[in-house]
């Protein structure tokens, strides 16, 4: 079985690196970035199965691109906020509230990817 690919978009390199290590240990292929141009290149070249994005990074992609992405893959939004009503641009497929455990993250990812299959 081919490993599912996840693109993590966040501006905190330590967080992204930790998430990458944890997800790769669980059999996922992971790329990450917080740079607009690099994210666009990764979306086109890496072709992720799921987008894991921090709520504060939603502006990194234009509204029409996000809407298009949501048709292609599930979007899991990470947030430290208690209320999601202010989520910019679109409603993601699911939210995961920081801080979260590895088990919570894996469970949310598996749930979204199983809906896509």
HELIX and SHEET records of a PDB file:
HELIX    1   1 UNK A   13  UNK A   25  1                                  13    
HELIX    2   2 UNK A   36  UNK A   45  1                                  10    
HELIX    3   3 UNK A   55  UNK A   60  5                                   6    
HELIX    4   4 UNK A   63  UNK A   72  1                                  10    
HELIX    5   5 UNK A  102  UNK A  116  1                                  15    
SHEET    1   A 5 UNK A  29  UNK A  33  0                                        
SHEET    2   A 5 UNK A   5  UNK A   9  1                                        
SHEET    3   A 5 UNK A  50  UNK A  54  1                                        
SHEET    4   A 5 UNK A  74  UNK A  79  1                                        
SHEET    5   A 5 UNK A  94  UNK A  97  1                                        
END                                                                             
